[in-house]
Amino acid sequence: MPCLFGLFSLVVWMAQRLHPQTLPLQASGWHAKEEATFSDVLAAIRGHLWSARNNTHSPEIDRTILIPADLWRQVQQVLAYAA
């Protein structure tokens, strides 16, 4: 149990470091959130890690994008919440 609390604290701390002002929230049409949930925190960290991993190996010039960047961000956001 102490390890789970430690892991929870680490995840929350990482999210605060990545988004010091406001954390991106998953909005829905039927429920308005005022504060972030733990799934929002996990999705924010997953999205950051996935984008950082993909961008480190991309060439600086002649980048090939097979789908539009806005669409990729939307897909990445959906996958971050689904994982």
N, C-alpha and C positions, 0 to 999 in steps of 0.2 A: 504494500500500500504506500509506503513512503516513496518508493520509486515512481509510482504513478503521479503522486503529488509533485514530485520533482520534475517529471516530464511535462506535466501540465504547466508548471511555473516557467519552464524553459520555453515552451511554445508561446505562451502569453508574452514573455519578455521579448522573444524574437519579433513577434507581431508589433509590439510597441516600438521597437527599434526601426522596423521597416516603415511603419506608418505612424509617426509621432503625433500627428494632429488628428486625423480621422481614419478609421479603418473602413475599407470598402464593404458595404453591406449588400447581401443578396435581397433584392426587393421582390415582393410578389404583389399581385393585384388585389389579394384579399386580406393581406396582413401587413401593416406598416410597423417597422421595427424602429425603436429609438436607440437601442444599444446593440452592440455586436454580440453574437452568440459564439460558442466555441467552434461551430462549423464555419462561421465567417473567418475566424482567426486561422483555422487550418487551411481554408481555401486561399487566403491572402498569402500565407507562407508557401503553399504549393505553387501558386501562380508565380511568385517571385523566383523560387528555385527552378521551376521549369523554364522560365524565360531566361534566367541567367545561364543555365546549362546549354540551352540552344544557341545563345548568342556568343558564347565563348569560342565556338568552333566555326562560326560563320566568317567568311572572308570579308574584309573591309570594303572591297570594291567588287563590282559585278555580282551582287547578291541576287540570287534567283528565288523569287517567291511565287509559288504555284497557286496560292490563294491570296486574296486581298488581306492586308494586314489587319483591318478592322474585323473581318470575318474570323481570322485566326485568334484575335483577342477574345472574341465572343465564345469560340469553341474552347479555348483555354479556360475561360471562366466557368463554363458548364462542366468541363472535365475536372476542374479543381474542386467543385462542390460534389461531384459524383464519386470521386475517389475515396 
